[in-house]
Amino acid sequence: MHEIGVLFEVVKTVEKFAQENNVKKIETLVLQIGELSSMVPRYMKNLYPAAIEGTILEDSELEIQVLAANALCKDCNKVFNLITNKGICPKCNTANFDILSGKEFFIKEIVCY
C-alpha cells in the first residue's frame, strides 16, 4: 500500500505552499486521480486522517475527483472509455488505441481559511 507514502509527500507539498503563502489553515484538499493511476481513491480517503495528523491539514477534508480513462482509437478516431469498454473500441471493435487520460495524479485545489 504505497498510498500512505504518496499522501505524506502531498502533505509536504501543501505545507510548503502554505508556508510560502502565509496560510495558517487548510479547509479542503482536492486531488484528481486517474482511473488508470496506481492510486486507489478509497485507500487515499481512509489513510488521509493518519497522514494529516499534527499538520496544517489537520481537520481538513479530502475531496477526490476521479478522471476518466479515455483512449483514442487509432483505426476509427473514436474517443472511448477504456474501463467501460474493456479496452475495445465500441465503434470498430479493435484494441488499437492511444491513451488520452486516466494516469494523472494532481493536487487540483487547496482551499484555505
N, CA and C of each residue as an Amber inpcrd file, in Angstrom:
protein
   339
   0.8450000  -1.1730000   0.0000000   0.0000000   0.0000000   0.0000000
   0.8950000   1.2420000   0.0000000   1.1390000   1.7920000  -1.1670000
   2.0110000   2.9520000  -1.3220000   1.2690000   4.2760000  -1.1760000
  -0.0430000   4.2250000  -1.0430000  -0.8360000   5.4450000  -0.9270000
  -0.4160000   6.3120000   0.2580000  -0.0580000   5.7030000   1.3750000
   0.3180000   6.4820000   2.5550000   1.5790000   7.2990000   2.2790000
   2.5440000   6.7110000   1.6060000   3.7600000   7.4450000   1.2500000
   3.4680000   8.6090000   0.3140000   2.5950000   8.3780000  -0.6360000
   2.2040000   9.4410000  -1.5570000   1.4850000  10.5530000  -0.7910000
   0.5970000  10.1730000   0.1220000  -0.1010000  11.1780000   0.9250000
   0.8670000  12.0070000   1.7590000   1.8790000  11.3770000   2.3360000
   2.8790000  12.1310000   3.1030000   3.5890000  13.1630000   2.2160000
   3.8850000  12.7910000   0.9810000   4.5140000  13.7330000   0.0460000
   3.5620000  14.8590000  -0.3350000   2.2950000  14.5410000  -0.5110000
   1.2890000  15.5660000  -0.8000000   1.2020000  16.5480000   0.3730000
   1.1900000  16.0250000   1.5940000   1.1330000  16.8800000   2.7890000
   2.3480000  17.8090000   2.8200000   3.5390000  17.2910000   2.5230000
   4.7450000  18.1290000   2.4900000   4.6020000  19.2540000   1.4660000
   4.0830000  18.9170000   0.3030000   3.8970000  19.8980000  -0.7660000
   2.9150000  20.9870000  -0.3360000   1.8150000  20.5790000   0.2760000
   0.7980000  21.5430000   0.7170000   1.3530000  22.4010000   1.8520000
   2.0870000  21.8010000   2.7660000   2.6840000  22.5760000   3.8590000
   3.6770000  23.6150000   3.3160000   4.4480000  23.2390000   2.3160000
   5.3860000  24.1790000   1.6950000   4.6230000  25.3340000   1.0520000
   3.5510000  25.0130000   0.3310000   2.7010000  26.0400000  -0.2790000
   2.1510000  26.9790000   0.7920000   1.6560000  26.3940000   1.8860000
   1.0600000  27.1820000   2.9670000   2.0950000  28.1250000   3.5770000
   3.2960000  27.6220000   3.8120000   4.3510000  28.4420000   4.3970000
   4.7320000  29.5920000   3.4650000   4.8810000  29.2960000   2.1880000
   5.2660000  30.3230000   1.2100000   4.1890000  31.3870000   1.0270000
   2.9240000  31.0300000   1.3210000   1.8070000  31.9480000   1.0960000
   1.1490000  32.4170000   2.3890000   1.8330000  32.1790000   3.5180000
   1.3500000  32.6200000   4.8260000  -0.0650000  32.1240000   5.1420000
  -0.3330000  30.8730000   4.7820000  -1.6300000  30.2460000   5.0580000
  -1.5240000  29.5240000   6.3980000  -2.5160000  29.7240000   7.2330000
  -2.4820000  29.1360000   8.5840000  -3.2990000  27.8500000   8.7070000
  -4.3060000  27.6860000   7.8710000  -5.1720000  26.5090000   7.9870000
  -5.7230000  26.1520000   6.6110000  -5.8130000  24.8490000   6.3570000
  -6.3840000  24.3360000   5.1100000  -7.7630000  23.7640000   5.4250000
  -8.7480000  24.1420000   4.6210000 -10.1140000  23.6480000   4.8040000
 -10.3590000  22.3690000   3.9990000  -9.9560000  22.4050000   2.7260000
 -10.2030000  21.2720000   1.8270000  -9.0190000  21.0940000   0.8840000
  -8.6780000  19.8410000   0.6420000  -7.6620000  19.4910000  -0.3420000
  -8.3590000  18.6860000  -1.4240000  -8.1930000  19.1240000  -2.6720000
  -8.8290000  18.4410000  -3.8010000  -7.7480000  17.7700000  -4.6420000
  -7.8560000  16.4550000  -4.7770000  -6.9380000  15.6790000  -5.6110000
  -7.6850000  15.1560000  -6.8310000  -6.9840000  15.0970000  -7.9410000
  -7.5110000  14.4490000  -9.1370000  -6.6910000  13.1830000  -9.3570000
  -7.3970000  12.0610000  -9.4650000  -6.7370000  10.7670000  -9.6200000
  -7.3330000  10.0560000 -10.8380000  -6.4870000   9.6820000 -11.7650000
  -6.9360000   8.9830000 -12.9680000  -7.3230000   7.5390000 -12.6770000
  -8.2860000   7.0490000 -13.4360000  -8.7480000   5.6570000 -13.2700000
  -7.6310000   4.6470000 -13.4950000  -6.6130000   5.0150000 -14.2560000
  -5.5080000   4.0950000 -14.5530000  -4.2780000   4.3370000 -13.6810000
  -4.3620000   5.3100000 -12.7830000  -3.2080000   5.5720000 -11.9220000
  -3.0750000   4.4360000 -10.9180000  -1.9460000   4.4050000 -10.2490000
  -1.7310000   3.3390000  -9.2710000  -2.3230000   3.6830000  -7.9090000
  -2.9620000   4.8450000  -7.7950000  -3.5820000   5.2650000  -6.5310000
  -5.0230000   4.7580000  -6.4490000  -5.3990000   4.2380000  -5.3120000
  -6.7630000   3.7660000  -5.0880000  -7.4820000   4.8250000  -4.2480000
  -8.4610000   5.5290000  -4.8340000  -9.1350000   6.6130000  -4.1160000
  -9.6720000   6.2060000  -2.7410000 -10.2370000   5.0460000  -2.6190000
 -10.7870000   4.5780000  -1.3370000  -9.6910000   4.4980000  -0.2760000
  -8.5130000   3.9890000  -0.6590000  -7.3960000   3.9050000   0.2720000
  -6.9100000   5.3030000   0.6560000  -6.8590000   6.1900000  -0.3200000
  -6.4300000   7.5620000  -0.0520000  -7.3510000   8.2070000   0.9880000
  -8.6410000   8.0210000   0.8170000  -9.6240000   8.5890000   1.7590000
  -9.4430000   7.9960000   3.1530000  -9.2570000   6.6840000   3.2220000
  -9.1230000   6.0070000   4.5150000  -7.8310000   6.3860000   5.2400000
  -6.7510000   6.6090000   4.4970000  -5.4560000   6.9130000   5.0930000
  -5.2470000   8.4040000   5.3610000  -6.0810000   9.2370000   4.7890000
  -5.9200000  10.6880000   4.9020000  -5.8290000  11.1760000   6.3540000
  -6.7310000  10.7420000   7.2560000  -6.6400000  11.2320000   8.6420000
  -5.2780000  10.9560000   9.2910000  -4.6880000   9.8160000   9.0400000
  -3.3800000   9.4870000   9.6180000  -2.2750000  10.3510000   9.0060000
  -2.3800000  10.6380000   7.7200000  -1.3440000  11.4110000   7.0270000
  -1.3450000  12.8820000   7.4300000  -2.4820000  13.4130000   7.8400000
  -2.5650000  14.8480000   8.1480000  -2.4900000  15.1630000   9.6420000
  -2.4540000  14.1330000  10.4600000  -2.4240000  14.3480000  11.9100000
  -1.2190000  15.2040000  12.3090000  -1.4960000  16.2780000  13.0610000
  -0.4390000  17.1490000  13.5380000   0.1190000  18.1050000  12.4990000
  -0.5560000  18.2450000  11.3630000  -0.0950000  19.1470000  10.3030000
  -1.1010000  20.2780000  10.1170000  -0.7610000  21.1940000   9.2370000
  -1.6570000  22.3020000   8.9100000  -2.9590000  21.8000000   8.2690000
  -2.9280000  20.5790000   7.7800000  -4.1080000  19.9890000   7.1450000
  -5.0410000  19.2990000   8.1330000  -4.6270000  19.2020000   9.3930000
  -5.4530000  18.5200000  10.3850000  -6.8500000  19.1330000  10.3920000
  -7.8610000  18.2990000  10.4270000  -9.2810000  18.6810000  10.3840000
  -9.7440000  19.1240000   9.0000000  -8.8990000  19.0130000   7.9820000
  -9.3260000  19.3660000   6.6250000 -10.0580000  18.1890000   5.9920000
 -10.7720000  18.4870000   4.9460000 -11.4890000  17.4680000   4.1780000
 -10.6880000  17.1240000   2.9340000 -10.7700000  15.8740000   2.5320000
 -10.1500000  15.4250000   1.2840000 -11.2520000  15.1730000   0.2810000
 -11.1380000  15.8320000  -0.8620000 -12.0700000  15.5950000  -1.9730000
 -11.2690000  14.9680000  -3.1010000 -11.7880000  13.8850000  -3.6450000
 -11.1090000  13.2080000  -4.7510000 -12.0020000  13.2340000  -5.9830000
 -11.4350000  13.7080000  -7.0710000 -12.1170000  13.6900000  -8.3610000
 -11.4260000  12.6340000  -9.2220000 -12.1990000  11.6650000  -9.6720000
 -11.6400000  10.5940000 -10.4900000 -11.7270000  11.0050000 -11.9630000
 -10.5840000  10.9510000 -12.6310000 -10.5090000  11.3180000 -14.0400000
 -10.6400000  10.0650000 -14.9020000 -11.4880000  10.1600000 -15.8920000
 -11.8020000   9.0220000 -16.7550000 -10.5890000   8.5300000 -17.5330000
 -10.5660000   7.2240000 -17.7470000  -9.5340000   6.5870000 -18.5600000
 -10.0240000   6.5780000 -20.0040000  -9.6770000   7.6270000 -20.7390000
 -10.1330000   7.7510000 -22.1240000  -9.0190000   7.4230000 -23.0990000
  -9.4300000   6.8590000 -24.2150000  -8.4750000   6.4930000 -25.2610000
  -8.9980000   6.9620000 -26.6070000  -8.0770000   7.0810000 -27.5600000
  -8.4270000   7.4300000 -28.9370000  -8.1020000   6.2240000 -29.8060000
  -9.1140000   5.7070000 -30.4680000  -8.9180000   4.5630000 -31.3600000
  -8.0840000   5.0070000 -32.5620000  -7.0120000   4.2800000 -32.8320000
  -6.1400000   4.6040000 -33.9580000  -6.7680000   4.2180000 -35.2980000
  -7.7580000   3.3290000 -35.2640000  -8.3680000   2.8590000 -36.5050000
  -9.5330000   3.7360000 -36.9710000 -10.3630000   4.2050000 -36.0160000
 -11.5570000   4.9650000 -36.4300000 -11.6550000   6.3510000 -35.7890000
 -10.6690000   6.7050000 -34.9560000 -10.6120000   8.0180000 -34.2900000
 -11.7190000   8.2660000 -33.2710000 -12.3370000   7.2320000 -32.7770000
 -13.3500000   7.3880000 -31.7360000 -12.6680000   7.5100000 -30.3740000
 -13.1500000   8.4560000 -29.5560000 -12.6920000   8.5630000 -28.1730000
 -13.6430000   7.7160000 -27.3340000 -13.0690000   6.8630000 -26.4800000
 -13.9070000   5.9730000 -25.6710000 -13.2740000   5.7260000 -24.3170000
 -14.0920000   5.2920000 -23.3580000 -13.6080000   4.9800000 -22.0160000
 -13.0500000   3.5580000 -22.0080000 -11.7950000   3.4330000 -21.5950000
 -11.1270000   2.1270000 -21.5810000 -11.7510000   1.1540000 -20.5850000
 -12.1270000   1.6480000 -19.4160000 -12.6770000   0.7780000 -18.3700000
 -14.0470000   0.2490000 -18.7880000 -14.9240000   1.1500000 -19.1450000
 -16.2920000   0.7690000 -19.5420000 -16.2850000  -0.2110000 -20.7110000
 -15.3800000   0.0200000 -21.6590000 -15.3540000  -0.7830000 -22.8880000
 -14.2910000  -1.8770000 -22.8710000 -13.6740000  -2.0890000 -21.7060000
 -12.6830000  -3.1630000 -21.5290000 -11.5670000  -3.1340000 -22.5780000
 -11.1440000  -1.9110000 -22.9520000 -10.0330000  -1.7460000 -23.8780000
 -10.3550000  -2.0040000 -25.3340000 -11.6290000  -2.1140000 -25.6540000
 -12.0520000  -2.3730000 -27.0410000 -12.8810000  -1.1900000 -27.5380000
 -12.5300000  -0.6710000 -28.6820000 -13.2790000   0.4410000 -29.2610000
 -14.7200000  -0.0020000 -29.5370000 -15.7020000   0.7330000 -29.0210000
 -17.0950000   0.3350000 -29.2310000 -17.5930000   0.5730000 -30.6640000
 -16.8420000   1.3580000 -31.4300000 -17.2640000   1.6510000 -32.8060000
 -16.7470000   0.6030000 -33.8050000 -15.4540000   0.2360000 -33.6640000
 -14.8800000  -0.6800000 -34.6710000 -14.3640000  -1.9830000 -34.0700000
 -14.5280000  -2.1660000 -32.7620000 -14.1630000  -3.4010000 -32.0620000
 -12.6820000  -3.7800000 -32.1490000 -11.8100000  -2.7710000 -32.1980000
 -10.3770000  -3.0600000 -32.1800000  -9.7850000  -2.6050000 -30.8420000
  -8.5820000  -3.0780000 -30.5680000  -7.8700000  -2.6850000 -29.3520000
  -6.6060000  -1.9140000 -29.7250000  -6.7010000  -1.0920000 -30.7240000
  -5.5850000  -0.3000000 -31.2340000  -5.8330000   1.1560000 -30.8450000
  -5.2510000   1.5830000 -29.7260000  -5.5930000   2.9130000 -29.2190000
  -4.4000000   3.5940000 -28.5670000  -4.5400000   4.9030000 -28.4020000
  -3.6170000   5.7110000 -27.6060000  -4.3880000   6.1840000 -26.3800000
  -3.7490000   6.1230000 -25.2280000  -4.3890000   6.5960000 -24.0030000
  -4.3310000   8.1230000 -23.9790000  -5.4790000   8.7410000 -23.7550000
  -5.5680000  10.1970000 -23.6780000  -5.5350000  10.7010000 -22.2370000
  -6.1740000   9.9730000 -21.3540000  -6.2390000  10.4020000 -19.9540000
  -6.5150000   9.2010000 -19.0640000  -6.2720000   9.4080000 -17.7580000
  -6.5630000   8.3550000 -16.7990000  -5.3850000   7.9540000 -15.9360000
  -4.1840000   8.4430000 -16.2720000  -2.9920000   8.1030000 -15.4780000
  -2.5950000   9.2400000 -14.5270000  -3.3590000  10.3130000 -14.5160000
  -2.9970000  11.5110000 -13.7790000  -3.0820000  11.3410000 -12.2590000
  -2.3030000  12.1790000 -11.5850000  -2.4180000  12.3600000 -10.1420000
  -1.9990000  13.7990000  -9.8780000  -2.9710000  14.6430000  -9.5280000
  -2.7190000  16.0750000  -9.3430000  -3.2870000  16.5750000  -8.0270000
  -2.6170000  17.5870000  -7.4810000  -3.2500000  18.4160000  -6.4610000
  -3.9820000  19.4860000  -7.2660000  -5.2990000  19.4080000  -7.2760000
  -6.0740000  20.3400000  -8.0820000  -6.3160000  21.6560000  -7.3640000
  -6.6320000  21.5690000  -6.0760000  -7.0390000  22.7780000  -5.3590000
  -6.7370000  22.6530000  -3.8660000  -6.3180000  23.7630000  -3.3000000
  -6.1060000  23.8580000  -1.8600000  -7.0010000  24.9930000  -1.3760000
  -8.0400000  24.6410000  -0.6300000  -8.9700000  25.6480000  -0.1270000
  -8.5030000  26.0630000   1.2560000  -8.1910000  27.3480000   1.4050000
  -7.6410000  27.8750000   2.6490000  -8.6930000  28.6830000   3.3950000
  -8.4880000  28.7910000   4.7020000  -9.3450000  29.6390000   5.5360000
  -9.0230000  31.0740000   5.2430000
